[in-house]
Amino acid sequence: MNRTILLIIVFVLLSTDLEAQCAMCRAVLESEQGQATAKGINDGIVYLMAIPYILVGGIGYIIYWKFYKTKKSNSN
């Protein structure tokens, strides 16, 4: 469990800023004077991209945990 927490902390601290815009979106948004819209669009794209990975990881962890718990109780 401690190793998992350590890995999560390392990934959070070493994460970099991502730019997830397609070429057309980038061209349109970079032509604006203010970059606030481009930053908002970028943050939204990254947020939408991360949610499926978090859900799949959480479901995988629950399945693993239930399997491990069942295996451990059967061995006693």
C-alpha positions in Angstrom: 0.0 0.0 0.0 2.9 2.4 0.8 4.4 1.7 -2.6 1.2 2.7 -4.3 0.9 5.9 -2.4 4.6 6.7 -3.2 4.0 6.1 -6.9 0.9 8.3 -6.9 2.9 11.1 -5.2 5.8 10.8 -7.7 3.4 10.9 -10.7 1.6 14.0 -9.4 4.9 15.8 -8.7 6.5 14.9 -12.0 3.5 15.6 -14.1 4.0 18.2 -16.9 1.6 20.6 -18.5 -0.2 18.9 -21.4 -1.4 20.5 -24.6 -4.2 18.4 -26.0 -5.5 20.5 -28.8 -5.9 19.4 -32.4 -4.1 21.4 -35.1 -7.2 23.3 -36.2 -8.2 24.2 -32.7 -4.7 25.4 -31.9 -4.6 27.6 -35.0 -7.9 29.3 -34.3 -7.2 29.8 -30.6 -3.6 31.1 -31.1 -4.9 33.8 -33.4 -6.8 35.4 -30.6 -5.3 38.3 -28.6 -5.9 36.8 -25.2 -4.8 33.2 -24.4 -7.5 32.7 -21.7 -9.8 30.9 -24.1 -7.0 28.6 -25.3 -6.0 27.7 -21.8 -9.6 27.0 -20.8 -10.1 24.7 -23.9 -6.8 23.0 -23.1 -7.8 22.3 -19.5 -11.2 21.0 -20.6 -9.7 18.6 -23.1 -7.2 17.2 -20.6 -9.9 16.8 -18.0 -12.1 14.9 -20.4 -9.2 12.7 -21.5 -8.3 11.8 -17.9 -11.7 10.7 -16.6 -11.9 7.3 -18.5 -8.4 6.3 -17.3 -9.4 7.1 -13.7 -12.6 5.1 -14.0 -10.9 2.1 -15.6 -8.1 2.2 -13.0 -10.6 2.4 -10.2 -12.7 -0.5 -11.5 -9.5 -2.6 -12.1 -8.4 -1.9 -8.5 -11.8 -2.9 -7.1 -11.8 -6.1 -9.1 -8.2 -6.9 -8.0 -9.0 -6.1 -4.3 -12.1 -8.3 -4.3 -10.2 -11.2 -6.0 -7.3 -10.9 -3.5 -9.7 -10.7 -0.6 -11.6 -13.8 -1.8 -8.4 -15.7 -2.4 -7.0 -14.8 1.0 -10.2 -15.9 2.8 -10.3 -19.2 1.0 -6.7 -20.0 2.0 -7.7 -19.8 5.8 
